[in-house]
Amino acid sequence: MSVLCYNKGCGQRFDPENNPDDGCTYHPGVPVFHDALKGWSCCKRRTTDFSDFLSIVGCTKGPHNKEKPPEPVKPDVTSSGEKKDIDEQKPKFNEYIISAPKPQEAIRRPSPDEPMVRLQHKVSASLKQALEKLKLSENAEEKKEEDDNEIKIGTSCKNGGCTKSFDGPASDSDVCLYHSGFPIFHEGMKYWSCCKRKTSDFNTFLSQEGCTKGTHLWRKRDEGKKVVPCRFDWHQTGTQVIISIYAKNGVPELSYVDANSTMLNIHVIFEGEKEFEQKISLWGVIDVSKTIVNMMAAKIEVAMKKSEPMSWARLDLPPPVIQPKENEKKKDEADSEEENE
């Protein structure tokens, strides 16, 4: 007479008189269900499907077992409403209650009109060395310019489109024909913005006679600081937002960053005469007292301390979209209806 095997994962029927030591393949462990994965504690195979879990082949061999495991004891529930003693109802182990941390209250966004504070900056040793080298080279160039202050014979006029050269003091009285505008190259055409005589040939463009009369310019004008675009990027950690400005050899004495809790005003002078400015309305709120500017030879970093530990979706806060007022909308609809009539 065959009986049912109660080993986990077997479920076959067997003859108790013919029960070899390796006749049953079963799981000696217990079922494990964690994070949607199902498996047995005795082997490493896991699956998300319950049918696959039931069909996992046992990992241990042994004899079949005809003894049914005892069912778990159910607690006694009396209809009379009698309660067991409090001591009996207490668990037999020490109970630890772990409560989740209280959520922090969201910081109210301060006004962008708060007074700006100039951030302190640290200058790295590499930047100091680079600036020393630049200072030495600039001093040598200035000395060379002083030696070459006299205009040499053959010096070409610096006005755009003028082809004359300096032949002596008499050249100063000659009329200079030049282009007061700037060159434009667009869709294969070349021309000056002041007269717009377009041509596709570069040599013809260079030989175009000037459209403005004036005096010759033998030396380049000192244009001072030149505002230029500069590449910058940002990244964040759990507590900081770091802006990297890739401006080489920034001048610490002339560069600064002003900030309040939600606004940033960056002004950088780098490579001698280049100027970079950027105003940013920040996406989040920062702690200005713990924000610092690190100036290095290859870049400048603005390390901003977050006022609340949250991830920023972007660096800047997009401007608000102004919705049309309801009255103006109704007025436009009425005007359109009158026009249709």
Beta strands, then each sheet from edge to edge (+ up, - down):
strand 1: 3-4
strand 2: 13-14
strand 3: 24-26
strand 4: 31-34
strand 5: 37-40
strand 6: 46-47
strand 7: 60-62
strand 8: 117-118
strand 9: 121-123
strand 10: 176-178
strand 11: 183-186
strand 12: 189-192
strand 13: 212-214
strand 14: 226-227
strand 15: 232-236
strand 16: 240-245
strand 17: 256-259
strand 18: 263-270
strand 19: 274-281
strand 20: 286-295
strand 21: 300-306
sheet 1: 1+ 2-
sheet 2: 3+ 7-
sheet 3: 4+ 5- 6+
sheet 4: 8+ 17- 18+ 19- 14-
sheet 5: 9+ 20+ 21- 16+ 15-
sheet 6: 10+ 13-
sheet 7: 11+ 12-
end
